[in-house]
Amino acid sequence: MRRKGSCFNATVSDRIFDTLNFALMLIITAVTLYPFLNVLAISLNDSTDTVRGGIHIWPRAFTWANYETIFGYSGLLTGLNISVLRTVAGTLLGLLSASMLAFTLARPDFQGRRFVSVFLALTMYVSGGLIPVYILIRDLGLMNSFWVYIFPGLVSAFNVFVIRSFIDGLPYALQESAKLDGANDFTIYWRVILPLCKPVLATIALFLAVGQWNSWFDTYLYNGSAEHLTTLQFELMKVLQSTTTGNDMRGQFNVTERLRNVSPESVKMAITIVVTLPILVVYPFLQRYFVKGMTLGAVKA
């Protein structure tokens, strides 16, 4: 009888725990999704109606006018192309450079690994500041150039340390076995190490892609006068600024009265959806690697 009672009590406690756990996860999901749904609803709501407030997760007066305002901007297509190009190129080259350096630092026979590691760590805490960086970019001839989006952020100390820690967790016998089979260092890196680093590479790729996609300040500093090198974020920032301050940028729109028919709040929400949607589309493909990559590739003390 005691056994049956204990089993019954255990079953009841398990059900209570599952119910509370489900309720907690449901609350967390609702709290997480509500801000995004609210932004989406405001972006699809009429601007004059939005001023009244009270918009939650469903638009009260549905309209596409806010998105028409954004996509009616003449520089948007060029900015979109450059943003996609810099995101793809910056992510691939950033992964390649960080993984190659991490592979080198993970080798116990590399004599300068301690010096290089300390040097990289210092860059995470010490910075020259905006003006020295600007002067450096100018002296390197990267002003008004596409490569100013790629070269300055090509190597990140944090990314290098994360990938190196992941490689340190792999059996070194794999590299020794490959050497016995006649593989050189590059073959070991390309054919042995990289295929095993998919989780951490996917994690770093997401970091790099989000950083490249959301960046606009470097366009403002270095390519502000080069219209053919503008980015999507920079163009959307100008649209938002024009609706907020009332600057006359109507000549750059297909519909001259479009700016007068929208509010800054509605355009801001529409811009948020436009810049967030591509990352939301990419993230599910990388999510299965994300937790494993961050756990196994965590920076060690």
Secondary structure as UniProt FT lines:
FT   HELIX           2..43
FT   HELIX           47..50
FT   TURN            51..52
FT   HELIX           65..71
FT   TURN            74..75
FT   HELIX           76..105
FT   TURN            108..109
FT   TURN            111..112
FT   HELIX           113..125
FT   HELIX           130..139
FT   TURN            140..141
FT   TURN            143..144
FT   HELIX           146..149
FT   HELIX           151..153
FT   HELIX           157..168
FT   HELIX           173..180
FT   TURN            181..182
FT   HELIX           185..187
FT   HELIX           188..193
FT   HELIX           194..196
FT   HELIX           198..214
FT   HELIX           217..222
FT   TURN            224..225
FT   HELIX           227..229
FT   HELIX           232..245
FT   HELIX           250..252
FT   TURN            256..257
FT   HELIX           258..261
FT   HELIX           264..296
//
